Amino acid sequence: MNKIKVYVTELKNKNVEELQLDLASAKKELFNLRFQNATNQLDNPARIKEVKRNIARIQTVITEKSNA
């Protein structure tokens, strides 16, 4: 399995409270990455895209769990 599928499987094994904490930390990381990008200190610009997608994955799992 590739690392994205493993990550999603790990997300699905967490409860909603843990997912909310993961979501908050991912949003903080995205904020910090954007700040570093604005000040030209960002080493890996592709990380922004990856964190955005992870936020979307977390939100999707939260929605799935709340509808189930």
ZIUR-V282927 format. One record per pair of residues at least 12 apart in sequence whose ideal C-beta (glycine too) atoms are under 8 Angstrom apart, sorted by sequence separation. I is the first residue (numbers start at 1). J is the second residue. D is the distance in whole Angstrom. If there is no record, write none. Layout:
i	j	d
I	J	D
I	J	D
This chain:
i	j	d
33	47	6
34	48	7
33	48	5
30	48	7
33	51	6
30	51	5
29	51	6
30	52	7
26	51	6
30	55	7
26	54	6
27	55	6
26	55	5
23	55	7
26	58	6
23	58	5
22	58	6
23	59	7
19	58	6
23	62	7
19	61	6
20	62	7
19	62	5
11	57	6
16	62	6
19	65	7
7	54	7
11	58	6
14	61	8
8	57	6
12	61	6
16	65	5
7	57	7
11	61	5
15	65	8
16	66	7
12	64	8
8	61	7
